[in-house]
């Protein structure tokens, strides 16, 4: 019984071991989100306002709007969340204030870039 318990604990420890994500995960995720945002923007640009009268034509622009908005928001948050690797574990109030100011500035830049307002 003790041997089975030890084997079970070993198997459980092995199954719950932390897994490191691939090194290029952030780059792939950012690329995918950028692609979705650009495709949604292209779909919305191609949509003609004259077709607005027929509700059957609303599906594609609605999906493009939702998908592009979600991907753009995720992209902005992903890029704004980046931080230097050597950041201290317990920041001071000045560090927090500076990080908040940088995050707001980065959110503003990314939002303007994604909306095309360089």
N, C-alpha and C positions, 0 to 999 in steps of 0.2 A: 504494500500500500504506500509506504514511504517513497519507494522508488518511482511509482507511478505519479505521485504528487510532485516529486522533484523533476521528473520528465515534463509534466504538465507546466510547471513553473518556468522551466527552460524554454519550452515551446511558446508560452505566453510572452516571455521576455523578448524572444526573437521576433514574434509577430508584432509587438508594440514598439520595436526599436524605431527611433526617428529616421526618417528618410529625407535626404538632402535633395532639393529640387535640382533639375538640370541647370547648369550655369547660364545657358542661353534662354531660360524660361521668360525672364522679363523682356528681353529683346523680341522674342517670338510673340508674346502677349501684346506688347506695344505695337508691333507690326500688324498684328491681326486687328486690333482696335482701330488703328489708323486706317487700315483698308476698309473696314466696315463703315467708319465715319465718312470716308471719301466716296464710297459707293452710295451711301444714303444721300449725301449731298448731291451727287450726280443725278440720282433718281428724282430728287426734289427739283433740281434745276430743269430737268427735262419735262417735268409735269406742266401742263398748260392750264391756266386758270379757267379757260373756256369750258373745260370738262367738269368743272365743279358742280354744275347743275345736276348731273347724274350721279347719285350716291353709289352706284356700282363701280364708279371709277375712283372712289375714295380709298379703297383698300391698300393699293400700292404706296401712295404717298403717306398714308397713316402708318404703315409698317416701316417705311423709310424714316419717318419722323421719330418713331419710338426707338427703332434700332440705332439710328444715328445719334439720337439724344443720349441713349444709354451708353453706347460705345464712347461717345465724346466725353461724357461725364466720367466714365471709368478711366479713360486716358488722362484726363486732367488730374484726377485723384492719384493715379499711378505715378505720374510725373511729379506731382507736388509732394508725394510721400517720400520720394528719394531723399536720403540724407547722407552726409559724409560717413565713411566707415569708422573713423576714429572718434565718434561722438561720445562724450562722457555719459556714464550710466545714470548719474543723478545730476541733472542740470540745475543751474542757478536760475533765479528769476530773470536775470538779464538774458541768459541763454534761451529761456522759454519765450520771452518777448521777441528776441531776434528771430527765433525759429518761426514764430507766428507771423511776423512781418514778412519774412522770406516766403512763407507758404502762401500768404495772401498775394504777394507780388507775383509768385509763380502761377497761382491760379488765374490771376488777371491776365498774365502773358499768354498762358496756354489757351484760355477762353478766347482772347482776341485772335490768336493764331488760328484756332479751329474755326472761328466764325469768319475769318478772312479779313479782319480789321487789323492789319499790320500796323 
